Amino acid sequence: MKQQFEAVLTGSDTPVYGIASRISFDGYDNAYEFKSIDNSLHLIIAQDDDNQWQRLASTEPFLQVWIDELVKQIV
């Protein structure tokens, strides 16, 4: 899996551009953090014990589709 890369998530009006990085967070060694370039969006996701991706932290409002979009760019 990628360590750091440019990523794009679907915003409500326009695409949200940012950088995704592999991090350790709250006991998860393979978490990913997305930070938008304009600082409007921050999202941290990781796989649970069943290998399902879940949101660990984020700014609000949050769109569930962002998890799927980020995972597609990770693998």
N, C-alpha and C positions, 0 to 999 in steps of 0.2 A: 504494500500500500504506500501511497505517496506521503512524504514528510511535510512538504509545503508546496502550495500551488495556487494559482489564480482561480477563482471560482465565481460563478454567476448564479444567483437565485432569482426567482420570479417575484417581483414586487407587485403591489396592488395596482400601480400605475406604470412603472418602468422597471427594467431589470436592476438588480442590486449587485454591484460589482464589489469583490473583496478578495481577501486572502484567507485560505484555509490552511491550518497547521495541525500536525499531529502533536498531541500533548498528553500529559498525565493529569487527571482531574478526579478528585474525590474517590480515589481507589481504583480508577479505571486507567490502565496503562496505555490503552489504544483509543483514547478519545480524540475527537477532532473539534477544533474551534474555528468558526468562521467570523471574521471581522470585516464589516463593510468599509470601503474606502472613505465614505462620508460619515462613518461612525453612527449610522442610523440603525444598524442591525448587528447584534452579537448573538451567536448561537454555539452551544457546545453539545455534541452528540457522542454516543458510545454504544457499543453492542452489549446487550445484557447476557446472562448465562445461557439463554436460548438462541443466541446470535441474532436477536432482533435489535434494530437500531432504535434508540430512544433519546429523547431530549433530556439533557441534564440541567441546562440553564439557558436562558435566552432573554432578550429584550421583549417587551410587549408592544404592540400586538404580535402574536405568533401564528404562523400558518403551518399546519401539519405537513403540507406538501414540501416544505423546505428540507425536511429530513430526507425524503426520497431523492430530491434534486441533488443534495450534497453527497449522498451515498453514491449516486451514479457517477459523480465526478471523482470520488475517492478511488473506486476500483477500476 
